[in-house]
């Protein structure tokens, strides 16, 4: 069975207010126009990270060798499942992940935050 798309809203940063959708086939994120989702934040790498679904396991994220690294709960993220309340940082851009929940919540510092739902 295919995973349902996850809907995100950028709450902070240059793309504030923009609605995003992570489709069932996943999405690559970064500054390059060759990504599925392009964010204009200068702290993002051209190809920063990707979101994807593993069957029956929900939403996952993977760093794509970004210059500023992607962190999950203050530890380097290489590939990890996202759980409710996890804090994810894209370079200098912290966000709180709540797959399947409403608000992404606040995270300290950074310039991009997402609300999921």
Buried (B, 14 or more C-beta within 10 A) or exposed (E): EEBEBBEBBBBBBEBEEBEBEBBEEBBBBBBEEEBBBBBEBEBBBBBBBBBBBEEEEBBBBBBBEBEBBBBBEEEEBEEBBBBEEBBBBBBBBBBBBBBEBEEBBEBEEBBBBBBBE
